[in-house]
Amino acid sequence: MSYQNQHGWNAPPNPQQGMPPYPPGSYQSYPMAQLPMPGSVRAARVLAYVAAGLAGLGTVVAGAMAGPAGAGAALGSAIPVIGVFICALRFARSGNGAKVTAIVFASLVILFGLGALGRGIPAGTIQLGLGIAIVATLSQRQSGDWFRRPQR
C-alpha cells in the first residue's frame, strides 16, 4: 500500500470536465459497462416471441382447416405480431426507436384482438392480452432507461 508521501504513489485522475452528472445506479452512470437487460424488457421480448409462435401456429391450423383463404386471413391478421417480433429481435442492440415501434405494433395487436373479439373469434382474447402486456412492460421506467442507454 502506498501513501501520498511515498515513491510510486500516483494521484487519482481528475474527473472529466463537461460530463453530465448521473445519479448513482442509473444506466448512464457507467456508459461503457455491460448492463444486463431489465426484466421488463426481457418479458416484453418473450411475450413477442410467444405471440409470433402462436400466430404461426394459428396460420398453419387455419390453412389446414379452411384452406389457402383461411391461411391468408390468419397471416394478414398476424402482420402486427410479425412487426413486434422483428422489433423484439433488436431489443438488445437498438435504441429508443425499437421500443416506440414495438409499442405501435403492439397497439395494433390490441386493435386486431378487439376486432377478432367483435367478430366472435375467441382467440382474439389471447391476442388482446399479449398486446396489452407488451405495451405495459415496454412503458415502464426501466425499459425507457434501457433503450436510452449509450450505444457502443
N, C-alpha and C positions, 0 to 999 in steps of 0.2 A: 504494500500500500504506500503510495507516495503522497507527500504533503506539498503545500504551496512553496515552501522554502527549500525543498529537496530538488536535486538534479533529476530531470526526466519528467517533471510534472508539467502537463500541458493544460492551459486554461481552457474551459469549455468554450465552444464556438458561440459567437453572438447569434441570437435568433435572426432569421432573415427579415429584412425590412419589407414592408408592404404586404405581408401575408395577412389575410383576414383571420381574426381570432374566432375559432370554432369552439363550442363547448366541449368539455371532455366527454368522451364516449360517443360522440356523433360520428357518422361515417366520413365526414370531411376532416376529422382530426388527423388522420394518417392517410394522406392521399394515395400513397403507393403500396399500402398494406393489402394483403389478400383478405378480403372480408367474406364471411360466409353469407350465403343468400338467406334473407329473413324467412321465417316460417310462413308468413302471409304470401310471399311471392312464390315459395315452393308449393303452397296449397293451390294457388291460382294455376300454376303450371300443371300440377297433377289433375286438377279439375278440367283443364283444357284438353289434356291427353285422354281422359275418360270420356269427355264429350265427343272427341273425334272418333274414338273407338266405337262408341255407341252409334254415332252417325254412320260409320262404315258398316257396322252390323245391320243397322236398320235399312240401309240401301240394299244390302245383299238379300235380306229377308223380303223386302218389298219387291225386289226383282224376281225372286223365286215364287212369290205368291201372285203378283199382279202383272208380271212380265216387264218388258222394257219401259213401258209408260210409267209403271209404278216405281221402277228403279230411278227413272229420270226425275220424277216428282220428289222422291226422297232425297236424291242428290241435290236437287235445286233448293230444297229447304235446309240443307246442311251447309250451304255456302258460308254463312256467318261463322259456323263452327269451324270450318276449314281455315277461315281468317284468324280466328282466335288461336287455333293450333299453330299456325305459322308464326304468329307473334310470340307464342309461348316458347317456341324453339329458340328465339332470340333474347329471352329474358336475361340470360347470364352475361351477354356481351353488349346489350343495347342500352340506350339512354331513355329519356322520358317519352320519346315518340312511340316506342314499342308499347309502353304502358297505356298511353292515350288511345292508340289504335286498338289495342286489345279491349279496352273499356268500350269503345264504339262498337266493335264487333260483338262483344258480349251483350250490349244493349239491343243489338239486332237479334241476337239469340233469344232474348227475353220477348221481344216483339213477335218473333216467329212462333215461340212457345205459346203465347197468348192466342195467336191466330189458329194454331193447332187445337187448342182447347175450345176455341169458338166453333170449330168445325166438328167437335166431338171426338177428337183423337186423344186418347188418354196419355199417350207418350209425350204430349205437349207439357205435361206436368214435370217430367224429368228435365226436358229442355229448359223450361222456365226456372226450375230450381237451380240447375247448373249455371245458367246465365246470371241469376241474382247472386249466387255465391262467388262467381268470378269477379263481378263488379264490386262486391263488398270487400273481398280480400285485396283487390288492387287499389281500392280507395283508402286504405289505411295509411297512417303516417309512416310506418316502417317501409312500406312499399315505395312511397314517394321518396324517402331518403335513399333507398337502394337505387332507384332509377336516376337520381340526381348526383350520384357519386361521381368523382372524377374518373374519366375513362383512361385506360392505359394504352 
